[in-house]
Each structure stands twice: as C-alpha cells, then as structure tokens.
Amino acid sequence: MSSKPCHYGVNCTNGGCTRPHPPERDENLKAIAIRKAEKVAANLCSFGNRCTNKTCTKAHPPERDVQLQAKENAAAIRRAEKAAAQETARQAAQAEAIIRRAEKADTYLAEKSKTPCWFGSECTNKLCGFGHPSDEQLCFASSV
C-alpha cells in the first residue's frame, strides 16, 4: 500500500484502489452499493420467471430466457408437426385421386376392349386397347 493518499479521497469509487483513503470513503462505498442494489431492485420485473412479454425492458432472472426459448422451441416443433400432418394429408389426397383416375382408366379400357378392333388379328399397334381375337379363337374359327 502506498503512503501517498488517493487523489479522489472520499469520492474514490475504485474498490481496488491501494492508496489510503479517509474513513468516510467506506461509508460512501456502502451507500453507493445500496443505491445500485435499489436501482436494480426498482428495475426488476414483478412477474419474474413468469414474464412472457418478449419486449419487457425490466430485469429478469436468467432462467426466464431459458424458459422462453424452451417455449419457442416447443411451439416451433408443434408448427412443424402440424405442417407435416398437413403435407401427409395432401399426399394422401393426391394418392386417392391417382387411384380414382387409374380405376376410371381401367374401367374405360375394359369397356374399350369389348369393342372389336377394326384391324382384328392384323392389328400391329402394341398399345391398341380394342378387342382382338385370340389365337385360340382364330384356330377354332379356321377349323370350322
């Protein structure tokens, strides 16, 4: 500790100052600490951890931020699950529509195949959906 007194004397607020100070300085430091504590206490949010106002300017315990983040994460998970369920429902509706169209196409092709092809057994169209005589029918017809 230096023998030369502190330049700021009673008004010195540096708690780590190693120079000698008048005895009133300790009382001043206590009063400053009390004023700081009162200022912090006056700025505390009355809801504490239960405060859900994201724009609240008052002081909160650190756990509040963790709780708010957990709530936001849970809400994001719920939104994602809802979106996934909606997407699944949309895909299921699309699949049902495809199945209905396929069933209509099958019905159409079945009806179309009852109509005989104009070219009959001479037809060369591999995708022709009209009815053609089978080889057995041709053999049976030629033997008569």
C-alpha positions as CSV (number, residue, x, y, z in Angstrom):
1,M,0.0,0.0,0.0
2,S,1.3,3.4,-1.0
3,S,1.8,6.1,1.7
4,K,0.6,8.9,-0.7
5,P,-3.2,9.4,-0.2
6,C,-5.7,8.8,-3.0
7,H,-6.2,11.8,-5.2
8,Y,-10.0,11.3,-5.1
9,G,-10.2,10.9,-1.4
10,V,-13.8,10.3,-0.1
11,N,-15.1,10.3,-3.7
12,C,-13.0,7.4,-4.8
13,T,-15.2,4.6,-6.1
14,N,-12.5,2.2,-7.1
15,G,-12.8,-0.8,-4.8
16,G,-9.3,-2.0,-5.8
17,C,-7.5,1.3,-5.1
18,T,-4.5,0.6,-2.8
19,R,-3.9,4.2,-1.7
20,P,-5.0,5.4,1.7
21,H,-8.5,7.0,2.0
22,P,-10.4,8.9,4.6
23,P,-12.6,6.7,6.8
24,E,-15.8,8.3,5.3
25,R,-14.9,6.6,2.0
26,D,-16.0,3.2,3.2
27,E,-19.4,4.6,4.2
28,N,-19.7,6.2,0.7
29,L,-18.9,2.9,-0.9
30,K,-21.6,1.2,1.2
31,A,-24.1,3.9,0.2
32,I,-23.2,3.6,-3.5
33,A,-23.6,-0.2,-3.3
34,I,-27.0,0.3,-1.6
35,R,-28.1,2.7,-4.3
36,K,-27.0,0.3,-7.0
37,A,-29.0,-2.5,-5.3
38,E,-32.0,-0.3,-5.0
39,K,-31.7,0.7,-8.7
40,V,-31.5,-2.9,-9.8
41,A,-34.4,-3.9,-7.4
42,A,-36.5,-1.0,-8.9
43,N,-35.8,-2.3,-12.4
44,L,-36.9,-5.9,-11.6
45,C,-39.9,-7.2,-13.5
46,S,-42.7,-8.0,-11.0
47,F,-43.5,-11.2,-13.0
48,G,-40.0,-12.6,-12.7
49,N,-39.7,-16.0,-14.4
50,R,-43.4,-15.9,-15.3
51,C,-43.0,-12.9,-17.6
52,T,-43.8,-13.8,-21.2
53,N,-43.5,-10.3,-22.7
54,K,-40.6,-10.5,-25.1
55,T,-40.3,-6.7,-25.2
56,C,-40.2,-6.3,-21.4
57,T,-37.4,-3.9,-20.5
58,K,-37.3,-4.8,-16.9
59,A,-34.6,-7.1,-15.4
60,H,-35.4,-10.9,-15.2
61,P,-33.8,-13.9,-13.7
62,P,-31.6,-15.8,-16.2
63,E,-33.8,-18.8,-16.1
64,R,-36.6,-16.8,-17.8
65,D,-34.6,-16.7,-21.1
66,V,-34.2,-20.4,-21.0
67,Q,-37.9,-21.0,-20.3
68,L,-38.9,-18.6,-23.1
69,Q,-36.5,-20.4,-25.5
70,A,-38.0,-23.7,-24.5
71,K,-41.5,-22.5,-25.1
72,E,-40.5,-21.1,-28.5
73,N,-38.8,-24.4,-29.4
74,A,-41.9,-26.3,-28.4
75,A,-44.1,-24.0,-30.5
76,A,-41.8,-24.5,-33.5
77,I,-42.0,-28.3,-33.1
78,R,-45.8,-28.1,-32.9
79,R,-45.8,-26.0,-36.1
80,A,-43.5,-28.4,-37.9
81,E,-45.6,-31.4,-36.8
82,K,-48.8,-29.6,-38.0
83,A,-47.2,-28.8,-41.3
84,A,-46.0,-32.4,-41.7
85,A,-49.5,-33.7,-40.9
86,Q,-51.0,-31.3,-43.5
87,E,-48.4,-32.4,-46.1
88,T,-49.2,-36.1,-45.3
89,A,-52.9,-35.4,-45.7
90,R,-52.3,-33.6,-49.0
91,Q,-50.2,-36.5,-50.3
92,A,-52.9,-39.0,-49.2
93,A,-55.5,-36.9,-51.1
94,Q,-53.2,-36.9,-54.2
95,A,-52.8,-40.7,-53.9
96,E,-56.5,-41.2,-53.7
97,A,-57.1,-39.0,-56.7
98,I,-54.5,-41.1,-58.7
99,I,-56.1,-44.3,-57.6
100,R,-59.6,-43.0,-58.7
101,R,-58.1,-42.0,-62.1
102,A,-56.5,-45.4,-62.5
103,E,-59.8,-47.1,-61.7
104,K,-61.6,-44.9,-64.3
105,A,-58.9,-45.7,-66.8
106,D,-59.2,-49.5,-66.0
107,T,-63.0,-49.3,-66.4
108,Y,-62.6,-47.4,-69.7
109,L,-60.0,-49.9,-71.1
110,A,-62.2,-52.8,-70.0
111,E,-65.2,-51.3,-71.9
112,K,-63.0,-50.3,-74.8
113,S,-61.6,-53.9,-75.1
114,K,-65.2,-55.2,-75.6
115,T,-65.3,-53.2,-78.8
116,P,-63.6,-55.2,-81.6
117,C,-60.5,-53.6,-83.2
118,W,-61.1,-52.6,-86.8
119,F,-58.0,-54.4,-88.0
120,G,-58.7,-57.5,-85.9
121,S,-55.9,-60.0,-85.9
122,E,-54.0,-57.9,-88.4
123,C,-53.6,-55.0,-85.8
124,T,-49.9,-54.1,-85.2
125,N,-50.5,-51.4,-82.6
126,K,-49.0,-52.7,-79.4
127,L,-51.0,-50.1,-77.4
128,C,-54.3,-50.7,-79.1
129,G,-56.9,-51.1,-76.4
130,F,-59.7,-52.6,-78.6
131,G,-60.6,-56.2,-78.6
132,H,-58.6,-58.6,-80.8
133,P,-59.4,-62.3,-81.5
134,S,-57.0,-64.5,-79.6
135,D,-55.0,-67.2,-81.4
136,E,-57.3,-69.9,-80.0
137,Q,-60.3,-68.2,-81.4
138,L,-58.6,-67.8,-84.8
139,C,-57.7,-71.5,-84.8
140,F,-61.2,-72.5,-83.8
141,A,-62.7,-70.2,-86.4
142,S,-60.4,-71.5,-89.2
143,S,-61.2,-75.2,-88.5
144,V,-64.9,-74.7,-88.9
